Protein backbone atom coordinates (compact mmCIF):
# COMPACT_ATOMS: atom_id res chain seq x y z
CA UNK A 1 0.00 0.00 0.00
CA UNK A 2 1.06 3.58 -0.49
CA UNK A 3 1.25 6.83 1.42
CA UNK A 4 -2.04 8.39 0.34
CA UNK A 5 -0.88 11.94 1.08
CA UNK A 6 2.13 11.55 -1.19
CA UNK A 7 0.50 9.73 -4.07
CA UNK A 8 -2.61 11.91 -4.24
CA UNK A 9 -0.45 15.01 -4.58
CA UNK A 10 1.93 13.55 -7.16
CA UNK A 11 -0.09 11.18 -9.32
CA UNK A 12 -0.36 12.24 -12.96
CA UNK A 13 -3.65 11.92 -14.85
CA UNK A 14 -3.23 11.50 -18.60
CA UNK A 15 -5.82 12.06 -21.33
CA UNK A 16 -5.26 9.46 -24.09
CA UNK A 17 -5.60 10.96 -27.54
CA UNK A 18 -6.03 14.27 -25.76
CA UNK A 19 -9.62 13.32 -24.91
CA UNK A 20 -10.84 14.43 -21.50
CA UNK A 21 -13.67 11.92 -21.62
CA UNK A 22 -13.61 9.44 -24.50
CA UNK A 23 -16.83 7.88 -23.16
CA UNK A 24 -18.73 11.08 -23.89
CA UNK A 25 -20.03 10.88 -27.46
CA UNK A 26 -20.20 14.67 -27.67
CA UNK A 27 -16.50 15.14 -26.84
CA UNK A 28 -14.02 16.07 -29.54
CA UNK A 29 -12.43 13.20 -31.47
CA UNK A 30 -9.09 11.84 -30.28
CA UNK A 31 -5.82 13.37 -31.47
CA UNK A 32 -7.45 16.64 -32.50
CA UNK A 33 -6.63 20.22 -31.55
CA UNK A 34 -10.08 20.61 -30.02
CA UNK A 35 -9.68 17.57 -27.76
CA UNK A 36 -6.27 18.72 -26.55
CA UNK A 37 -7.40 22.27 -25.85
CA UNK A 38 -10.50 21.12 -23.95
CA UNK A 39 -8.45 18.76 -21.77
CA UNK A 40 -5.87 21.39 -20.90
CA UNK A 41 -8.50 23.97 -19.98
CA UNK A 42 -10.22 21.36 -17.80
CA UNK A 43 -7.04 20.98 -15.77
CA UNK A 44 -5.57 17.72 -17.02
CA UNK A 45 -1.96 16.94 -16.04
CA UNK A 46 -0.90 15.50 -19.37
CA UNK A 47 -2.16 14.71 -22.85
CA UNK A 48 -1.11 11.63 -24.75
CA UNK A 49 -0.91 11.84 -28.53
CA UNK A 50 -0.12 9.30 -31.24
CA UNK A 51 2.46 10.59 -33.69
CA UNK A 52 3.02 9.57 -37.31
CA UNK A 53 4.76 11.30 -40.19
CA UNK A 54 3.55 12.39 -43.62
CA UNK A 55 5.34 11.94 -46.92
CA UNK A 56 6.75 15.47 -46.67
CA UNK A 57 8.12 14.76 -43.15
CA UNK A 58 5.53 16.59 -41.04
CA UNK A 59 4.71 14.90 -37.71
CA UNK A 60 0.94 14.63 -37.29
CA UNK A 61 -1.43 13.26 -34.67
CA UNK A 62 -3.03 10.05 -35.86
CA UNK A 63 -3.36 6.65 -34.24
CA UNK A 64 -3.49 4.37 -37.26
CA UNK A 65 -1.08 3.85 -40.14
CA UNK A 66 -4.00 3.83 -42.60
CA UNK A 67 -6.18 6.93 -42.89
CA UNK A 68 -9.29 4.87 -43.62
CA UNK A 69 -9.46 3.71 -39.97
CA UNK A 70 -9.87 7.13 -38.41
CA UNK A 71 -10.71 9.66 -41.11
CA UNK A 72 -12.73 10.27 -44.24
CA UNK A 73 -9.68 9.53 -46.42
CA UNK A 74 -7.84 6.34 -47.33
CA UNK A 75 -4.22 5.39 -47.88
CA UNK A 76 -1.18 5.35 -45.66
CA UNK A 77 -0.35 8.46 -43.63
CA UNK A 78 3.29 8.24 -44.69
CA UNK A 79 2.23 8.32 -48.36
CA UNK A 80 0.17 11.49 -47.95
CA UNK A 81 1.46 15.07 -47.95
CA UNK A 82 0.44 17.24 -45.03
CA UNK A 83 -1.50 19.74 -47.13
CA UNK A 84 -3.61 16.90 -48.53
CA UNK A 85 -4.69 16.00 -44.99
CA UNK A 86 -6.86 19.13 -45.02
CA UNK A 87 -9.39 17.03 -46.90
CA UNK A 88 -9.21 14.25 -44.28
CA UNK A 89 -11.63 14.77 -41.41
CA UNK A 90 -12.38 12.68 -38.34
CA UNK A 91 -15.45 10.50 -38.92
CA UNK A 92 -17.52 11.62 -35.93
CA UNK A 93 -17.18 15.38 -35.65
CA UNK A 94 -15.42 16.13 -38.94
CA UNK A 95 -12.38 17.72 -37.35
CA UNK A 96 -9.00 18.26 -38.98
CA UNK A 97 -5.94 16.10 -38.38
CA UNK A 98 -3.46 18.42 -36.63
CA UNK A 99 0.29 18.53 -36.83
CA UNK A 100 2.41 18.02 -33.73
CA UNK A 101 3.23 21.75 -33.82
CA UNK A 102 -0.51 22.50 -33.79
CA UNK A 103 -0.86 20.36 -30.68
CA UNK A 104 1.74 22.40 -28.82
CA UNK A 105 0.00 25.61 -29.93
CA UNK A 106 -3.30 24.31 -28.51
CA UNK A 107 -1.62 23.38 -25.24
CA UNK A 108 -0.23 26.90 -24.93
CA UNK A 109 -3.69 28.32 -25.64
CA UNK A 110 -5.27 26.01 -23.07
CA UNK A 111 -2.71 27.00 -20.45
CA UNK A 112 -3.42 30.65 -21.13
CA UNK A 113 -7.21 30.21 -20.98
CA UNK A 114 -7.34 27.62 -18.21
CA UNK A 115 -6.50 29.97 -15.38
CA UNK A 116 -6.08 28.38 -11.97
CA UNK A 117 -7.18 24.99 -13.30
CA UNK A 118 -3.90 24.62 -15.16
CA UNK A 119 -0.63 24.13 -13.30
CA UNK A 120 1.91 22.17 -15.36
CA UNK A 121 1.24 20.28 -18.57
CA UNK A 122 3.27 17.52 -20.17
CA UNK A 123 2.94 15.75 -23.50
CA UNK A 124 3.09 11.98 -23.69
CA UNK A 125 4.18 11.09 -27.21
CA UNK A 126 3.24 7.61 -28.36
CA UNK A 127 5.32 6.34 -31.28
CA UNK A 128 3.40 3.33 -32.66
CA UNK A 129 6.19 2.40 -35.05
CA UNK A 130 9.95 2.72 -35.17
CA UNK A 131 10.73 5.56 -37.57
CA UNK A 132 13.79 7.79 -37.30
CA UNK A 133 12.18 10.36 -39.60
CA UNK A 134 9.44 10.81 -37.00
CA UNK A 135 11.97 11.27 -34.19
CA UNK A 136 13.92 13.86 -36.19
CA UNK A 137 10.78 15.76 -37.19
CA UNK A 138 9.46 15.80 -33.61
CA UNK A 139 12.86 16.93 -32.35
CA UNK A 140 12.81 19.88 -34.78
CA UNK A 141 9.34 20.93 -33.58
CA UNK A 142 10.34 20.74 -29.91
CA UNK A 143 13.51 22.75 -30.51
CA UNK A 144 11.74 25.47 -32.49
CA UNK A 145 8.43 25.71 -30.65
CA UNK A 146 7.55 28.40 -28.13
CA UNK A 147 5.82 26.33 -25.48
CA UNK A 148 4.87 26.25 -21.83
CA UNK A 149 4.98 22.46 -21.72
CA UNK A 150 6.62 21.15 -18.57
CA UNK A 151 8.31 18.18 -20.22
CA UNK A 152 7.90 15.57 -22.92
CA UNK A 153 7.47 11.86 -22.30
CA UNK A 154 7.74 9.21 -24.98
CA UNK A 155 6.17 5.76 -25.16
CA UNK A 156 7.89 3.11 -27.23
CA UNK A 157 6.86 -0.43 -28.03
CA UNK A 158 10.34 -1.93 -28.06
CA UNK A 159 13.73 -1.27 -26.48
CA UNK A 160 15.31 -1.07 -29.93
CA UNK A 161 13.01 1.86 -30.67
CA UNK A 162 14.35 3.67 -27.64
CA UNK A 163 17.93 3.04 -28.73
CA UNK A 164 17.11 4.64 -32.09
CA UNK A 165 15.23 7.59 -30.62
CA UNK A 166 17.32 8.59 -27.62
CA UNK A 167 20.12 10.08 -29.73
CA UNK A 168 17.67 11.96 -31.95
CA UNK A 169 15.15 13.41 -29.52
CA UNK A 170 16.32 16.42 -27.50
CA UNK A 171 17.33 16.12 -23.86
CA UNK A 172 13.98 17.59 -22.91
CA UNK A 173 12.64 14.16 -23.87
CA UNK A 174 15.01 12.29 -21.60
CA UNK A 175 12.13 10.80 -19.62
CA UNK A 176 11.26 7.77 -21.71
CA UNK A 177 8.46 5.33 -20.97
CA UNK A 178 8.52 1.78 -22.22
CA UNK A 179 5.21 -0.01 -22.73
CA UNK A 180 3.62 -3.33 -23.72
CA UNK A 181 6.14 -5.42 -21.84
CA UNK A 182 6.04 -8.91 -20.41
CA UNK A 183 7.71 -9.20 -17.04
CA UNK A 184 10.48 -11.71 -16.37
CA UNK A 185 13.41 -11.94 -13.99
CA UNK A 186 15.78 -10.10 -16.34
CA UNK A 187 13.36 -7.35 -17.33
CA UNK A 188 14.77 -4.65 -15.08
CA UNK A 189 18.27 -5.30 -16.42
CA UNK A 190 16.98 -4.88 -19.96
CA UNK A 191 15.63 -1.39 -19.29
CA UNK A 192 18.40 -0.17 -17.01
CA UNK A 193 19.22 2.58 -19.51
CA UNK A 194 19.65 6.09 -18.10
CA UNK A 195 16.91 7.44 -20.36
CA UNK A 196 14.30 4.85 -19.48
CA UNK A 197 12.42 6.19 -16.50
CA UNK A 198 9.02 4.54 -16.51
CA UNK A 199 6.81 1.63 -17.47
CA UNK A 200 3.28 1.69 -18.84
CA UNK A 201 1.11 -1.38 -18.20
CA UNK A 202 -2.55 -2.18 -18.58
CA UNK A 203 -4.21 -1.59 -15.22
CA UNK A 204 -5.42 -5.19 -15.06
CA UNK A 205 -1.83 -6.44 -15.28
CA UNK A 206 -0.36 -4.38 -12.44
CA UNK A 207 0.38 -6.17 -9.18
CA UNK A 208 1.83 -4.90 -5.94
CA UNK A 209 4.89 -7.14 -6.36
CA UNK A 210 5.64 -5.76 -9.82
CA UNK A 211 5.15 -2.16 -8.67
CA UNK A 212 7.47 -2.77 -5.72
CA UNK A 213 10.18 -4.15 -8.01
CA UNK A 214 9.74 -1.23 -10.45
CA UNK A 215 9.99 1.40 -7.71
CA UNK A 216 12.92 -0.38 -6.09
CA UNK A 217 14.76 -0.13 -9.41
CA UNK A 218 13.93 3.56 -9.82
CA UNK A 219 11.14 3.29 -12.40
CA UNK A 220 7.75 4.98 -12.26
CA UNK A 221 4.74 2.85 -13.17
CA UNK A 222 1.72 4.13 -15.07
CA UNK A 223 -1.62 2.34 -15.35
CA UNK A 224 -3.21 2.30 -18.80
CA UNK A 225 -6.91 1.87 -19.59
CA UNK A 226 -8.21 3.16 -16.25
CA UNK A 227 -11.89 2.98 -17.12
CA UNK A 228 -13.81 3.46 -13.88
CA UNK A 229 -13.62 4.70 -10.29
CA UNK A 230 -13.03 1.22 -8.87
CA UNK A 231 -9.93 0.65 -11.01
CA UNK A 232 -8.69 4.18 -10.29
CA UNK A 233 -8.97 3.59 -6.54
CA UNK A 234 -7.20 0.23 -6.84
CA UNK A 235 -4.31 1.80 -8.76
CA UNK A 236 -4.04 4.74 -6.34
CA UNK A 237 -4.05 2.35 -3.40
CA UNK A 238 -1.27 0.30 -5.00
CA UNK A 239 0.80 3.45 -5.47
CA UNK A 240 1.10 3.90 -9.25
CA UNK A 241 2.57 7.16 -10.54
CA UNK A 242 0.18 7.85 -13.39
CA UNK A 243 -3.32 7.03 -14.62
CA UNK A 244 -4.06 6.99 -18.35
CA UNK A 245 -7.82 7.27 -18.13
CA UNK A 246 -10.64 6.88 -20.61
CA UNK A 247 -12.68 9.22 -18.42
CA UNK A 248 -10.35 11.84 -16.99
CA UNK A 249 -13.18 13.83 -15.48
CA UNK A 250 -14.25 10.91 -13.31
CA UNK A 251 -10.65 10.00 -12.47
CA UNK A 252 -9.84 13.59 -11.47
CA UNK A 253 -12.92 13.65 -9.25
CA UNK A 254 -11.75 10.41 -7.63
CA UNK A 255 -8.30 11.84 -6.91
CA UNK A 256 -9.74 15.15 -5.70
CA UNK A 257 -12.10 13.31 -3.36
CA UNK A 258 -9.11 11.44 -1.98
CA UNK A 259 -7.14 14.67 -1.52
CA UNK A 260 -10.10 16.25 0.27
CA UNK A 261 -10.46 13.23 2.53
CA UNK A 262 -6.81 12.96 3.55
CA UNK A 263 -6.75 16.65 4.42
CA UNK A 264 -9.87 16.37 6.55
CA UNK A 265 -10.21 15.78 10.29
CA UNK A 266 -11.82 12.42 9.53
CA UNK A 267 -8.62 11.16 7.90
CA UNK A 268 -6.45 12.44 10.77
CA UNK A 269 -8.76 10.83 13.31
CA UNK A 270 -8.80 7.63 11.27
CA UNK A 271 -5.01 7.61 11.17
CA UNK A 272 -4.93 8.22 14.95
CA UNK A 273 -7.35 5.36 15.56
CA UNK A 274 -5.29 3.11 13.28
CA UNK A 275 -2.08 3.94 15.15
CA UNK A 276 -3.78 3.40 18.50
CA UNK A 277 -5.15 0.06 17.32
CA UNK A 278 -1.73 -1.02 16.08
CA UNK A 279 -0.19 -0.10 19.44
CA UNK A 280 -2.85 -2.08 21.30
CA UNK A 281 -2.45 -5.07 19.01
CA UNK A 282 1.34 -4.89 19.44
CA UNK A 283 1.02 -4.83 23.25
CA UNK A 284 -1.43 -7.74 23.26
CA UNK A 285 0.82 -9.68 20.91
CA UNK A 286 3.83 -9.02 23.14
CA UNK A 287 1.93 -10.24 26.23
CA UNK A 288 0.71 -13.31 24.34
CA UNK A 289 4.25 -14.18 23.24
CA UNK A 290 5.57 -13.63 26.79
CA UNK A 291 2.80 -15.83 28.22
CA UNK A 292 3.57 -18.52 25.66
CA UNK A 293 7.29 -18.43 26.42
CA UNK A 294 6.67 -18.60 30.22
CA UNK A 295 4.22 -21.46 29.74
CA UNK A 296 6.73 -23.39 27.67
CA UNK A 297 9.47 -22.78 30.25
CA UNK A 298 7.18 -23.97 33.06
CA UNK A 299 6.17 -27.00 31.03
CA UNK A 300 9.75 -28.05 30.36
CA UNK A 301 10.70 -27.31 33.98
CA UNK A 302 7.84 -29.46 35.25
CA UNK A 303 8.72 -32.19 32.80
CA UNK A 304 12.36 -32.15 33.88
CA UNK A 305 11.41 -32.13 37.57
CA UNK A 306 9.05 -35.05 37.02
CA UNK A 307 11.74 -37.08 35.36
CA UNK A 308 14.14 -36.29 38.24
CA UNK A 309 11.58 -37.38 40.85
CA UNK A 310 10.99 -40.59 38.96
CA UNK A 311 14.71 -41.34 38.94
CA UNK A 312 14.96 -40.66 42.69
CA UNK A 313 11.99 -42.91 43.46
CA UNK A 314 13.45 -45.68 41.34
CA UNK A 315 16.77 -45.24 43.13
CA UNK A 316 15.12 -45.46 46.56
CA UNK A 317 13.08 -48.56 45.69
CA UNK A 318 15.96 -50.49 44.17
CA UNK A 319 17.39 -51.79 47.55
CA UNK A 320 13.93 -53.00 48.60
CA UNK A 321 13.60 -54.90 45.38
CA UNK A 322 16.99 -56.50 45.94
CA UNK A 323 16.03 -57.43 49.50
CA UNK A 324 12.80 -59.04 48.29
CA UNK A 325 14.81 -61.04 45.77
CA UNK A 326 17.18 -62.23 48.48
CA UNK A 327 14.31 -63.25 50.79
CA UNK A 328 12.62 -65.08 47.98
CA UNK A 329 15.87 -66.91 47.26
CA UNK A 330 16.31 -67.98 50.91
CA UNK A 331 12.76 -69.31 51.08
CA UNK A 332 13.34 -71.30 47.98
CA UNK A 333 16.40 -72.98 49.59
C-alpha positions, 0 to 999 in steps of 0.5 A: 500500500502507499502513502495516500498523502504523497500519491494523491499530490503527485499522481499524474492523470493523462488524457489518451488521444487528448480526450478528456472523456472518451466515453462522452459521445459529444466530446471532440475526437481523439488526437485533434486540436479541439480535444487537446485544448478542452483537456488542458482547460479542464485541468488535465496533467498531461495529454497523450498523442499518437504521432506519425509522419507524412510523406513530406516529413511533417509529424501529425497526430493520428493513431493508425497507419492507414487513414481509412481507420480514423478519417474520411480519407484512405491510404497510408499516412506516410504516403500522404502530404500534409497539405492533402490532410486538409481534406481528411476529417475525423469521422464523428465530428469532422475535425482536422488532423493536426500537426504536432506543432498545432498540438503544442499551440493548442496546449499553450492556448489552453494553459493561457485560458485555463486559469487556476485549473492549469498548473503544469502540462506535459505531453506523452508522445506515443510512437506506434512504429519505429521511424527515425524520420518521426523522431527527427521531425518531432525533435525539430518541432520541440527545438523550435516551438515556443511552449509552456509544456513542462516536459515531454514523455515518450512511449515506445513499443520496443527497447530497440526503438528507444535506442534509435530515438534517444540520440535523436530526440532532445534532452527535454525528452530524456524521460522515456516510458517503455510499454507493452512489456512482459515481465520476467526476472531479467526485465529490469536489467533490460531497461536499465538505460539512463533514459528509461524512467518509466513503465506503462502497463494495462491496469489489469496487469499491475500487481503490488509485487511488480510495482514494488520491483519497479519502484525499487529499481527507480522506475515509475509505473503508469496504469493504462486503460483506467476505465472506472472509479473502482480501477482508479482507486485500486491503482491509487491504493497500490501506489502507481505514478500515473493514470491513463484514463478513458474518463479523466473527469471521473478520475480527477474527481476520484483523486480530488475526493481522496485529496479532500479526505486525507486533508480532513479531520476524519482522515487524521482521526482515522489515522490516529485510531489506526495507530492506537489500534496497532499499538494495542495489538502490538502490546497484546501480541507481546503479552501473548508471546511472553505468556507462551514463552513462560508457559513453555518454560514452566512446562519443560521445567515441570517435565524435567522435575518429574523425570528427576523425581521418577529417577529418585523414586526408582533409586530409593526402591531399588534396595527394597527390590533387591532385598525381596529377591534375596528373601525369595531366594532364601525361602526357595532354599 
